[in-house]
Amino acid sequence: MSKLTLEIPSDLADALRLPPDERLARIQRELAIRLYQKGLLSFGKARELSSLSKWDFHSLLGQEGIDRSYDEEELDADLAMLGTGLLTDDG
């Protein structure tokens, strides 16, 4: 499996109005939100990038005013998971 690494110059990282220990998580959340909003990542993959639970990511999208698209394929997957009792808050 390949890995994508994003390098941000220290002067730009220092320009972020965030404490240093919050920067990585915040950048990951912001990237996840925007990639989901643009349709470049599915909800599940954007949630995974954000490192948030399904419900926390859903709440974050609401706070940002981003509509959640929920297609028939996602519905079928959720219904299948409900049928097996495997649906959890981190899916």
C-alpha positions in Angstrom: 0.0 0.0 0.0 1.4 3.4 -1.0 1.3 6.4 1.3 0.8 10.1 0.4 2.8 12.5 2.5 2.1 16.2 2.5 4.9 18.6 3.5 4.0 22.0 4.9 6.9 24.4 5.3 7.4 25.3 9.0 6.8 29.0 8.3 3.3 28.2 7.0 2.6 25.7 9.8 3.7 28.4 12.3 1.3 30.8 10.6 -1.7 28.6 11.5 -3.6 30.2 14.4 -3.6 26.9 16.2 -1.5 25.4 19.0 1.2 23.2 17.6 -0.2 20.0 19.1 -3.6 20.6 17.4 -2.3 21.3 13.9 -2.1 17.9 12.4 -5.5 16.7 13.5 -7.1 20.0 12.4 -5.5 19.9 9.0 -6.7 16.3 8.5 -10.2 17.3 9.5 -10.3 20.3 7.2 -8.9 18.3 4.3 -11.5 15.5 4.9 -14.3 18.0 5.0 -13.3 19.7 1.8 -12.6 16.5 -0.1 -16.0 15.2 0.9 -17.7 18.4 0.0 -16.1 18.4 -3.5 -17.2 14.7 -4.0 -13.6 13.6 -4.1 -13.9 11.2 -1.1 -16.9 9.2 0.1 -18.3 9.8 3.6 -16.6 6.7 5.0 -13.2 7.6 3.5 -13.4 11.2 4.5 -14.4 10.2 8.0 -11.4 7.8 8.1 -9.1 10.7 7.1 -10.6 12.9 9.8 -10.0 10.2 12.5 -13.5 10.9 13.8 -16.3 8.5 14.5 -19.2 8.4 12.0 -21.4 10.4 14.3 -18.7 13.0 15.1 -17.9 13.5 11.4 -21.6 13.8 10.6 -21.9 16.4 13.3 -18.8 18.3 12.0 -20.3 18.4 8.5 -23.5 19.9 10.0 -21.5 22.5 11.9 -19.7 23.4 8.6 -23.1 23.7 6.8 -22.2 20.8 4.4 -25.0 18.6 3.3 -24.4 14.9 3.6 -25.1 13.0 0.4 -26.5 9.6 1.1 -26.9 7.5 -2.0 -28.7 4.2 -2.5 -25.4 2.2 -2.3 -24.7 3.6 1.2 -28.3 2.8 2.3 -28.0 -0.8 1.1 -24.7 -1.1 2.9 -26.2 0.3 6.1 -29.2 -2.0 5.8 -27.0 -5.0 5.3 -24.9 -4.1 8.4 -28.1 -3.7 10.4 -29.2 -7.1 9.3 -26.0 -8.6 10.6 -25.9 -6.5 13.8 -22.6 -5.0 12.8 -23.5 -1.4 12.4 -21.4 0.7 14.9 -20.7 4.4 15.4 -17.3 4.2 13.7 -18.5 2.9 10.3 
